[in-house]
């Protein structure tokens, strides 16, 4: 019994079967297991310019790549360049870190040699088992259902085919007052984006960043819960004709799950099994 308990203690010390981050991208240099990207460019360097963007954006005052004026809350700090007291539009304020932004995507964004319509992040999860995929999402503006304004975020495991995990669609029956800007004022408008998760309506209206933390709201998909694989691809695309006053953003792509045990830990598991067999004999 003492021998078996010692083997079990060794196994526990190796940290088996615990939830972990299998893949992560925060657009701030803290990526985990990110193996590659496609059509991901910085604003001003292939990901858009002026009022158009489909790429990585950030507060210029903190060293970020910048962002369009319509995407920035410049009411206190010059997030897009210079302070603009009384600013009544903007997805991201002075406390928001870098993220992936979409705004006024009218075909003028050509970082890949043509109009960008999707971007992909690929993660090497090393055979781990997924528990969920969490992404921070924000949107603000008067979107149009007639032109199907919105976005689609999809995932696939081991190249098995993409499936929708998050989708933003226009609801023209709603009127929404968004969170306060950095200066404390608020903005209200018709036709916000509402969120679907794993193909199901949630009743959630997408909002701007929190002025205090700078964070977007986090949402979780369990569509791939229990699926094991070597790689996960996350793809985002836009739909319709979102104008310059209809910014959207995504941040902190997180793939949670259980990693494959390390080789040393697997060997200890095998040792524990041999010990148990010998005890039974």
C-alpha positions as CSV (number, residue, x, y, z in Angstrom):
1,X,0.0,0.0,0.0
2,X,2.8,2.4,0.9
3,X,4.5,1.7,-2.4
4,X,1.3,2.4,-4.3
5,X,0.8,5.6,-2.4
6,X,4.3,6.8,-3.2
7,X,3.7,6.1,-6.9
8,X,0.4,8.0,-6.8
9,X,2.2,11.0,-5.1
10,X,4.7,11.0,-7.9
11,X,1.9,11.1,-10.5
12,X,0.2,13.9,-8.7
13,X,3.4,15.9,-8.6
14,X,3.6,15.7,-12.4
15,X,0.3,17.7,-12.7
16,X,-1.8,15.4,-14.8
17,X,-5.4,16.0,-16.1
18,X,-5.6,19.7,-15.1
19,X,-7.1,22.4,-17.2
20,X,-4.6,24.5,-18.9
21,X,-4.2,27.1,-21.7
22,X,-3.5,25.2,-24.9
23,X,-3.3,28.2,-27.1
24,X,-3.5,32.0,-26.6
25,X,-3.1,35.3,-28.6
26,X,-3.4,38.6,-26.8
27,X,-2.0,40.8,-29.7
28,X,0.5,42.2,-27.1
29,X,3.3,39.7,-27.5
30,X,2.1,37.1,-25.0
31,X,1.1,34.4,-27.4
32,X,1.2,30.7,-26.3
33,X,1.6,27.9,-28.9
34,X,0.8,30.2,-31.8
35,X,2.3,28.4,-34.8
36,X,1.3,30.8,-37.6
37,X,-1.1,33.3,-39.0
38,X,-2.6,34.3,-42.3
39,X,-3.7,37.8,-43.4
40,X,-2.8,39.3,-40.0
41,X,-1.2,42.7,-40.4
42,X,-0.8,45.8,-38.3
43,X,-2.8,49.0,-39.0
44,X,-0.7,51.2,-41.2
45,X,1.4,48.2,-42.4
46,X,-0.9,46.2,-44.6
47,X,-3.9,46.0,-42.2
48,X,-5.5,49.2,-43.3
49,X,-5.0,53.0,-43.2
50,X,-7.0,56.1,-42.6
51,X,-10.5,55.0,-41.6
52,X,-10.2,51.5,-42.9
53,X,-8.8,48.6,-40.9
54,X,-8.8,44.8,-40.8
55,X,-5.8,44.1,-38.6
56,X,-4.0,44.6,-35.3
57,X,-4.6,48.0,-33.7
58,X,-3.6,49.7,-30.5
59,X,-3.3,52.9,-28.6
60,X,-0.6,55.1,-30.2
61,X,0.1,56.8,-26.8
62,X,1.3,53.4,-25.4
63,X,3.3,52.3,-28.4
64,X,0.5,50.5,-30.3
65,X,0.1,50.6,-34.1
66,X,-2.7,53.1,-34.0
67,X,-6.3,52.8,-35.2
68,X,-9.0,54.7,-37.1
69,X,-10.5,57.8,-35.4
70,X,-14.0,56.1,-35.5
71,X,-12.6,53.1,-33.6
72,X,-10.9,55.1,-30.9
73,X,-12.5,56.8,-27.8
74,X,-10.3,59.9,-27.9
75,X,-12.5,61.8,-25.4
76,X,-9.7,61.9,-22.8
77,X,-6.5,60.6,-24.4
78,X,-5.4,60.6,-28.0
79,X,-5.9,56.9,-28.6
80,X,-5.8,57.4,-32.3
81,X,-3.4,60.4,-32.3
82,X,-4.8,63.5,-30.5
83,X,-7.3,64.0,-27.7
84,X,-10.8,64.9,-29.0
85,X,-13.0,66.2,-26.1
86,X,-16.6,65.4,-26.7
87,X,-15.8,62.3,-28.8
88,X,-19.1,60.4,-29.2
89,X,-17.9,57.3,-31.0
90,X,-15.2,54.7,-30.3
91,X,-14.8,51.1,-29.3
92,X,-11.5,51.3,-27.4
93,X,-10.3,53.8,-24.8
94,X,-7.1,54.8,-23.1
95,X,-6.9,51.6,-21.1
96,X,-7.5,49.2,-23.9
97,X,-4.5,47.2,-25.0
98,X,-3.8,46.0,-28.6
99,X,-6.5,43.9,-30.3
100,X,-7.7,42.9,-33.8
101,X,-10.0,45.6,-35.2
102,X,-12.4,45.8,-38.1
103,X,-13.8,49.1,-39.5
104,X,-15.0,50.5,-42.8
105,X,-14.0,47.4,-44.8
106,X,-14.8,48.6,-48.2
107,X,-12.2,46.8,-50.3
108,X,-9.3,49.3,-49.7
109,X,-7.5,47.0,-47.3
110,X,-5.0,45.0,-49.3
111,X,-2.2,43.7,-47.0
112,X,-2.2,40.3,-48.8
113,X,-2.3,41.8,-52.3
114,X,-6.1,42.0,-52.5
115,X,-9.1,42.9,-50.4
116,X,-8.8,41.1,-47.0
117,X,-11.9,39.2,-46.0
118,X,-10.6,36.8,-43.4
119,X,-7.7,36.3,-41.0
120,X,-6.5,33.0,-39.4
121,X,-4.5,32.2,-36.3
122,X,-3.1,28.6,-36.0
123,X,-2.1,27.0,-32.7
124,X,-0.2,23.8,-32.0
125,X,-2.0,22.2,-29.1
126,X,0.1,19.1,-29.1
127,X,-2.6,16.4,-28.9
128,X,-4.4,18.2,-26.0
129,X,-8.1,17.9,-25.4
130,X,-10.1,21.1,-25.7
131,X,-12.5,22.2,-23.0
132,X,-13.6,25.6,-24.5
133,X,-12.6,28.5,-26.7
134,X,-12.9,32.0,-25.2
135,X,-12.6,35.2,-27.1
136,X,-13.2,38.9,-26.0
137,X,-15.5,40.7,-28.5
138,X,-16.7,44.3,-28.8
139,X,-18.8,46.2,-31.3
140,X,-20.5,49.6,-31.5
141,X,-22.7,51.4,-34.1
142,X,-25.8,51.5,-36.3
143,X,-25.4,48.3,-38.3
144,X,-27.7,47.2,-41.2
145,X,-29.5,43.9,-41.4
146,X,-30.3,44.5,-45.1
147,X,-26.6,44.2,-46.0
148,X,-25.9,41.5,-43.4
149,X,-23.4,43.6,-41.4
150,X,-21.5,41.7,-38.8
151,X,-18.7,39.1,-38.4
152,X,-18.1,35.4,-38.2
153,X,-15.5,33.6,-36.0
154,X,-14.9,29.9,-36.8
155,X,-12.7,27.2,-35.6
156,X,-11.4,23.9,-36.9
157,X,-9.3,21.1,-35.4
158,X,-6.6,19.3,-37.4
159,X,-8.0,20.8,-40.6
160,X,-11.3,18.9,-40.3
161,X,-13.4,21.8,-41.5
162,X,-14.5,25.1,-40.0
163,X,-17.5,25.5,-37.8
164,X,-19.0,28.7,-36.4
165,X,-18.3,29.4,-32.8
166,X,-19.2,33.2,-32.6
167,X,-21.3,35.3,-34.9
168,X,-22.3,39.0,-34.7
169,X,-25.5,39.8,-36.6
170,X,-27.6,43.0,-36.8
171,X,-30.9,43.3,-34.8
172,X,-32.9,46.2,-36.2
173,X,-35.5,45.9,-33.5
174,X,-33.2,47.0,-30.7
175,X,-32.0,50.4,-29.4
176,X,-28.9,50.3,-27.2
177,X,-27.1,52.6,-24.8
178,X,-23.4,51.7,-24.8
179,X,-21.0,51.8,-21.9
180,X,-19.6,55.2,-20.9
181,X,-16.7,56.6,-22.7
182,X,-13.5,57.6,-20.9
183,X,-15.0,61.1,-20.1
184,X,-18.1,59.5,-18.6
185,X,-20.6,60.3,-21.4
186,X,-22.7,57.7,-23.2
187,X,-23.8,57.0,-26.7
188,X,-27.0,55.4,-27.8
189,X,-28.0,54.1,-31.3
190,X,-30.3,51.8,-33.2
191,X,-29.5,48.4,-34.7
192,X,-26.7,47.0,-32.6
193,X,-24.9,43.7,-33.1
194,X,-26.2,40.7,-31.1
195,X,-24.1,37.6,-30.5
196,X,-24.7,33.9,-31.5
197,X,-22.6,31.3,-29.8
198,X,-22.2,27.8,-31.3
199,X,-25.1,28.7,-33.7
200,X,-27.5,29.7,-30.9
201,X,-28.9,33.1,-30.1
202,X,-27.8,34.4,-26.7
203,X,-29.8,37.7,-26.4
204,X,-26.5,39.4,-25.8
205,X,-25.9,42.9,-27.3
206,X,-22.3,43.5,-28.0
207,X,-20.8,46.6,-26.3
208,X,-17.7,48.8,-26.3
209,X,-14.8,48.4,-23.9
210,X,-15.0,49.0,-20.2
211,X,-13.6,52.5,-19.5
212,X,-11.9,51.5,-16.3
213,X,-10.2,48.2,-17.3
214,X,-10.2,48.7,-21.1
215,X,-11.4,45.2,-21.5
216,X,-13.9,43.8,-24.0
217,X,-16.6,41.3,-22.8
218,X,-15.5,37.6,-22.8
219,X,-17.5,34.9,-24.4
220,X,-17.1,31.1,-24.4
221,X,-17.8,28.4,-26.9
222,X,-18.0,24.7,-26.0
223,X,-18.6,23.5,-29.5
224,X,-15.3,21.6,-29.5
225,X,-15.4,20.5,-25.9
226,X,-13.8,17.0,-25.5
227,X,-12.1,17.1,-28.9
228,X,-8.4,16.2,-29.0
229,X,-6.1,17.2,-31.7
230,X,-2.7,18.6,-32.8
231,X,-3.7,21.9,-34.2
232,X,-6.5,24.5,-33.9
233,X,-7.2,27.2,-36.4
234,X,-9.3,30.3,-35.5
235,X,-10.7,32.3,-38.5
236,X,-12.5,35.6,-38.4
237,X,-14.3,37.2,-41.4
238,X,-16.5,40.2,-41.9
239,X,-19.9,40.4,-43.6
240,X,-21.9,43.1,-45.3
241,X,-20.7,46.7,-45.7
242,X,-19.8,47.9,-42.2
243,X,-19.2,51.7,-42.4
244,X,-16.7,53.9,-40.6
245,X,-19.1,54.3,-37.7
246,X,-19.5,50.6,-37.1
247,X,-16.2,49.3,-35.5
248,X,-15.8,45.8,-34.3
249,X,-13.0,44.2,-32.3
250,X,-11.6,40.9,-31.0
251,X,-9.0,40.2,-28.3
252,X,-7.5,37.4,-26.1
253,X,-8.1,34.3,-28.2
254,X,-7.9,31.5,-25.6
255,X,-8.1,27.7,-26.2
256,X,-8.5,26.0,-22.8
257,X,-8.1,22.3,-22.2
258,X,-6.1,19.4,-20.9
259,X,-2.6,18.9,-22.3
260,X,-1.0,15.6,-23.1
261,X,1.1,14.3,-20.1
262,X,4.8,14.9,-20.4
263,X,6.9,11.8,-21.3
264,X,8.4,11.7,-17.8
265,X,4.9,11.7,-16.3
266,X,3.8,8.9,-18.7
267,X,6.8,6.8,-17.6
268,X,5.8,7.3,-13.9
269,X,2.2,6.2,-14.7
270,X,3.7,3.1,-16.2
271,X,5.8,2.5,-13.1
272,X,2.8,2.9,-10.9
273,X,1.0,0.2,-12.9
274,X,3.9,-2.2,-12.6
275,X,4.0,-1.6,-8.8
276,X,0.3,-2.3,-8.5
277,X,0.7,-5.5,-10.5
278,X,3.5,-6.7,-8.3
279,X,1.6,-6.0,-5.1
280,X,-1.4,-8.0,-6.4
281,X,0.9,-11.0,-7.1
